């Protein structure tokens, strides 16, 4: 698998792999081993967050992997309680110290929390952190179009990426169209949705049979073909490798349309209000 993962270029000129390893729930020694296993399975994009409370395990996993830091793309996220400008800068530094890294390749605001009304201030902190070399690329997570328009309008800086819930049952077509119009990369959290729901879906099962692939592989290939960076989570070395084996086949237009048609109004995994909710 080495070298087999394509890369996309962001609006700031940096590049990232089109799929990565999610780490929510990976803690301690087991978490570090899972990260190391993923890197050795050829993942080069590792996604963590301050609120995951595992930045240390991620850093240790990178160390254990034996792969050069320069060959790995690490993402972390700013929690809402640190949206204040000065607090945001300190939080970034603390995250770097915990992970034993000199910089993050991508750092994002985890939630806009507009009721708190500090996300523009937090965005300015990320802009300055990028200037000072603490982070290489800056983005956001769970931002709706109105939140994106505000930070762009007030700072003149467009996020390189927006990480949102996106899977076949909640395909975020309007949000993705907004991203495309503004040259913002879409990234999918929970890209496979709930395993029980997607694994039993007859439409995806049929498509998987057509290609002699697993259901998760079909969903991750769909994510790739709609232009979204996916970050599936797995602790199993075998499943980690399997989730990367999506670049040797292509879904045709009918299959893509069938998967797109699975989206539904109640398809979200979590009933979240971006104004108040911060779970991850």
TILUMGU-28729 format. One record per residue (C-alpha): residue number from 1; residue in one letter; x, y, z. Coordinates in nm, 2 decimals. Example, Ala and Ser with C-alpha at 12.3 -4.5 7.8 and 13.67 -1.06 7.14 Angstrom:
! TILUMGU-28729
<1 A <1.23 -0.45 0.78>>
<2 S <1.37 -0.11 0.71>>
END
This chain:
! TILUMGU-28729
<1 X <0.00 0.00 0.00>>
<2 X <0.30 0.23 0.04>>
<3 X <0.25 0.54 -0.18>>
<4 X <-0.09 0.42 -0.30>>
<5 X <-0.30 0.69 -0.14>>
<6 X <-0.38 0.98 -0.37>>
<7 X <-0.34 1.34 -0.24>>
<8 X <-0.54 1.65 -0.30>>
<9 X <-0.42 2.01 -0.29>>
<10 X <-0.59 2.26 -0.05>>
<11 X <-0.66 2.62 -0.13>>
<12 X <-0.34 2.73 0.06>>
<13 X <-0.12 2.50 -0.15>>
<14 X <-0.07 2.23 0.10>>
<15 X <-0.16 1.87 0.02>>
<16 X <-0.32 1.60 0.22>>
<17 X <-0.41 1.23 0.17>>
<18 X <-0.76 1.16 0.05>>
<19 X <-0.83 0.93 0.34>>
<20 X <-0.70 0.91 0.69>>
<21 X <-0.74 0.74 1.03>>
<22 X <-0.99 0.87 1.28>>
<23 X <-0.88 0.83 1.65>>
<24 X <-1.19 0.92 1.86>>
<25 X <-1.19 0.67 2.15>>
<26 X <-0.84 0.55 2.10>>
<27 X <-0.66 0.61 2.43>>
<28 X <-0.36 0.50 2.62>>
<29 X <-0.13 0.22 2.52>>
<30 X <-0.40 0.05 2.30>>
<31 X <-0.46 0.38 2.13>>
<32 X <-0.10 0.44 2.06>>
<33 X <-0.07 0.09 1.92>>
<34 X <-0.37 0.15 1.69>>
<35 X <-0.22 0.47 1.56>>
<36 X <0.11 0.30 1.50>>
<37 X <-0.06 0.01 1.33>>
<38 X <-0.25 0.25 1.11>>
<39 X <0.06 0.43 1.00>>
<40 X <0.23 0.10 0.92>>
<41 X <-0.07 0.01 0.72>>
<42 X <0.01 0.32 0.51>>
<43 X <-0.22 0.58 0.66>>
<44 X <-0.05 0.91 0.65>>
<45 X <-0.33 1.13 0.77>>
<46 X <-0.41 1.10 1.15>>
<47 X <-0.71 1.29 1.30>>
<48 X <-0.72 1.38 1.66>>
<49 X <-0.87 1.66 1.88>>
<50 X <-0.81 1.83 2.21>>
<51 X <-1.15 1.70 2.32>>
<52 X <-1.06 1.34 2.23>>
<53 X <-0.81 1.35 2.52>>
<54 X <-0.57 1.13 2.32>>
<55 X <-0.32 1.37 2.16>>
<56 X <-0.05 1.21 2.37>>
<57 X <-0.15 0.86 2.25>>
<58 X <-0.14 0.99 1.89>>
<59 X <0.21 1.14 1.93>>
<60 X <0.33 0.82 2.09>>
<61 X <0.18 0.61 1.81>>
<62 X <0.36 0.83 1.55>>
<63 X <0.69 0.77 1.75>>
<64 X <0.63 0.39 1.77>>
<65 X <0.56 0.37 1.40>>
<66 X <0.91 0.46 1.30>>
<67 X <0.79 0.66 1.01>>
<68 X <0.94 1.01 0.97>>
<69 X <0.72 1.29 1.11>>
<70 X <0.76 1.48 0.78>>
<71 X <0.57 1.20 0.61>>
<72 X <0.27 1.21 0.84>>
<73 X <-0.02 1.47 0.83>>
<74 X <-0.16 1.53 1.18>>
<75 X <-0.49 1.72 1.25>>
<76 X <-0.61 1.84 1.58>>
<77 X <-0.90 2.06 1.69>>
<78 X <-0.97 2.36 1.91>>
<79 X <-1.25 2.31 2.17>>
<80 X <-1.52 2.58 2.23>>
<81 X <-1.41 2.67 2.58>>
<82 X <-1.09 2.81 2.42>>
<83 X <-1.24 3.03 2.15>>
<84 X <-1.10 3.34 2.32>>
<85 X <-0.80 3.46 2.12>>
<86 X <-0.53 3.42 2.39>>
<87 X <-0.67 3.10 2.52>>
<88 X <-0.68 2.95 2.17>>
<89 X <-0.31 3.02 2.12>>
<90 X <-0.23 2.86 2.45>>
<91 X <-0.45 2.56 2.37>>
<92 X <-0.27 2.50 2.04>>
<93 X <0.07 2.51 2.22>>
<94 X <-0.05 2.27 2.49>>
<95 X <-0.18 2.03 2.23>>
<96 X <0.16 2.03 2.06>>
<97 X <0.33 1.97 2.39>>
<98 X <0.10 1.67 2.47>>
<99 X <0.15 1.52 2.13>>
<100 X <0.53 1.58 2.14>>
<101 X <0.51 1.75 1.80>>
<102 X <0.66 2.08 1.67>>
<103 X <0.36 2.17 1.45>>
<104 X <0.02 2.04 1.33>>
<105 X <-0.03 2.00 0.96>>
<106 X <-0.39 2.10 1.00>>
<107 X <-0.57 2.27 1.30>>
<108 X <-0.94 2.34 1.30>>
<109 X <-1.21 2.50 1.52>>
<110 X <-1.41 2.20 1.64>>
<111 X <-1.75 2.37 1.66>>
<112 X <-1.86 2.72 1.57>>
<113 X <-2.09 2.76 1.89>>
<114 X <-2.24 3.08 1.75>>
<115 X <-2.44 3.13 2.08>>
<116 X <-2.10 3.19 2.24>>
<117 X <-2.01 3.42 1.95>>
<118 X <-1.63 3.39 1.97>>
<119 X <-1.56 3.18 1.66>>
<120 X <-1.43 3.47 1.46>>
<121 X <-1.19 3.55 1.74>>
<122 X <-1.08 3.19 1.74>>
<123 X <-1.04 3.19 1.36>>
<124 X <-0.81 3.49 1.39>>
<125 X <-0.60 3.30 1.65>>
<126 X <-0.56 3.01 1.40>>
<127 X <-0.46 3.26 1.13>>
<128 X <-0.18 3.39 1.35>>
<129 X <-0.08 3.04 1.46>>
<130 X <-0.03 2.96 1.10>>
<131 X <0.18 3.27 1.04>>
<132 X <0.40 3.17 1.34>>
<133 X <0.45 2.81 1.22>>
<134 X <0.25 2.63 1.49>>
<135 X <0.02 2.49 1.22>>
<136 X <0.06 2.45 0.85>>
<137 X <-0.30 2.47 0.73>>
<138 X <-0.61 2.59 0.91>>
<139 X <-0.97 2.49 0.88>>
<140 X <-1.30 2.44 1.06>>
<141 X <-1.54 2.16 1.16>>
<142 X <-1.92 2.15 1.17>>
<143 X <-1.94 2.51 1.03>>
<144 X <-2.26 2.59 0.83>>
<145 X <-2.24 2.82 0.53>>
<146 X <-2.34 3.12 0.74>>
<147 X <-2.05 3.06 0.98>>
<148 X <-1.81 3.02 0.69>>
<149 X <-1.93 3.34 0.52>>
<150 X <-1.88 3.53 0.84>>
<151 X <-1.52 3.43 0.91>>
<152 X <-1.43 3.48 0.55>>
<153 X <-1.59 3.82 0.54>>
<154 X <-1.44 3.94 0.86>>
<155 X <-1.09 3.81 0.82>>
<156 X <-1.04 3.77 0.45>>
<157 X <-0.91 3.42 0.50>>
<158 X <-1.09 3.11 0.37>>
<159 X <-1.06 2.78 0.56>>
<160 X <-0.87 2.52 0.37>>
<161 X <-1.12 2.25 0.49>>
<162 X <-1.45 2.19 0.68>>
<163 X <-1.50 1.86 0.85>>
<164 X <-1.86 1.76 0.87>>
<165 X <-2.08 1.46 0.94>>
<166 X <-2.12 1.30 0.59>>
<167 X <-2.22 0.95 0.49>>
<168 X <-2.47 0.78 0.26>>
<169 X <-2.76 0.85 0.50>>
<170 X <-2.67 1.22 0.53>>
<171 X <-2.48 1.32 0.21>>
<172 X <-2.46 1.69 0.27>>
<173 X <-2.51 1.78 -0.09>>
<174 X <-2.59 2.15 -0.03>>
<175 X <-2.30 2.19 0.21>>
<176 X <-2.06 2.02 -0.03>>
<177 X <-2.18 2.25 -0.31>>
<178 X <-2.10 2.55 -0.09>>
<179 X <-1.76 2.42 -0.02>>
<180 X <-1.69 2.36 -0.39>>
<181 X <-1.80 2.71 -0.48>>
<182 X <-1.56 2.86 -0.22>>
<183 X <-1.27 2.61 -0.28>>
<184 X <-1.30 2.46 0.07>>
<185 X <-1.21 2.09 0.10>>
<186 X <-1.49 1.87 0.24>>
<187 X <-1.39 1.61 0.50>>
<188 X <-1.62 1.35 0.64>>
<189 X <-1.65 1.24 1.00>>
<190 X <-1.83 0.91 1.07>>
<191 X <-1.79 0.84 0.70>>
<192 X <-1.94 0.49 0.72>>
<193 X <-2.23 0.59 0.95>>
<194 X <-2.35 0.33 1.21>>
<195 X <-2.20 0.00 1.12>>
<196 X <-2.52 -0.20 1.18>>
<197 X <-2.73 0.03 0.96>>
<198 X <-2.49 0.05 0.66>>
<199 X <-2.38 -0.32 0.67>>
<200 X <-2.74 -0.44 0.64>>
<201 X <-2.83 -0.19 0.37>>
<202 X <-2.94 -0.39 0.06>>
<203 X <-2.84 -0.12 -0.19>>
<204 X <-2.48 -0.10 -0.07>>
<205 X <-2.47 -0.48 -0.03>>
<206 X <-2.56 -0.52 -0.39>>
<207 X <-2.30 -0.28 -0.51>>
<208 X <-2.04 -0.45 -0.29>>
<209 X <-2.12 -0.78 -0.46>>
<210 X <-2.08 -0.62 -0.80>>
<211 X <-1.72 -0.53 -0.72>>
<212 X <-1.63 -0.81 -0.49>>
<213 X <-1.57 -0.55 -0.21>>
<214 X <-1.69 -0.50 0.14>>
<215 X <-1.97 -0.26 0.23>>
<216 X <-1.73 -0.02 0.41>>
<217 X <-1.50 -0.03 0.10>>
<218 X <-1.79 0.08 -0.12>>
<219 X <-1.88 0.36 0.11>>
<220 X <-1.53 0.49 0.14>>
<221 X <-1.49 0.47 -0.24>>
<222 X <-1.81 0.67 -0.27>>
<223 X <-1.66 0.93 -0.03>>
<224 X <-1.35 0.95 -0.25>>
<225 X <-1.55 0.99 -0.57>>
<226 X <-1.77 1.27 -0.43>>
<227 X <-1.45 1.45 -0.34>>
<228 X <-1.45 1.42 0.04>>
<229 X <-1.16 1.32 0.26>>
<230 X <-1.27 1.04 0.49>>
<231 X <-1.13 0.95 0.83>>
<232 X <-1.27 0.60 0.92>>
<233 X <-1.18 0.48 1.27>>
<234 X <-1.05 0.12 1.33>>
<235 X <-0.83 -0.05 1.58>>
<236 X <-0.79 -0.37 1.38>>
<237 X <-0.48 -0.39 1.16>>
<238 X <-0.67 -0.60 0.91>>
<239 X <-0.96 -0.35 0.89>>
<240 X <-0.73 -0.06 0.87>>
<241 X <-0.56 -0.22 0.56>>
<242 X <-0.90 -0.31 0.41>>
<243 X <-1.03 0.05 0.44>>
<244 X <-0.74 0.16 0.22>>
<245 X <-0.81 -0.09 -0.05>>
<246 X <-1.05 0.14 -0.24>>
<247 X <-0.83 0.27 -0.52>>
<248 X <-0.84 -0.03 -0.75>>
<249 X <-1.21 0.00 -0.87>>
<250 X <-1.45 0.27 -0.97>>
<251 X <-1.82 0.31 -0.89>>
<252 X <-2.02 0.39 -1.20>>
<253 X <-2.27 0.67 -1.23>>
<254 X <-2.57 0.45 -1.15>>
<255 X <-2.41 0.32 -0.84>>
<256 X <-2.31 0.66 -0.72>>
<257 X <-2.67 0.78 -0.78>>
<258 X <-2.81 0.48 -0.59>>
<259 X <-2.59 0.56 -0.29>>
<260 X <-2.67 0.93 -0.31>>
<261 X <-3.04 0.84 -0.30>>
<262 X <-3.00 0.68 0.05>>
<263 X <-2.98 1.02 0.21>>
<264 X <-3.28 1.11 0.43>>
<265 X <-3.40 1.40 0.65>>
<266 X <-3.34 1.20 0.97>>
<267 X <-3.01 1.05 0.85>>
<268 X <-2.79 1.23 1.09>>
<269 X <-2.62 1.01 1.35>>
<270 X <-2.66 1.28 1.62>>
<271 X <-2.92 1.55 1.65>>
<272 X <-2.68 1.84 1.69>>
<273 X <-2.73 2.21 1.71>>
<274 X <-2.41 2.38 1.59>>
<275 X <-2.51 2.68 1.81>>
<276 X <-2.48 2.49 2.14>>
<277 X <-2.35 2.14 2.09>>
<278 X <-1.99 2.02 2.14>>
<279 X <-1.96 1.65 2.20>>
<280 X <-1.64 1.56 2.02>>
END
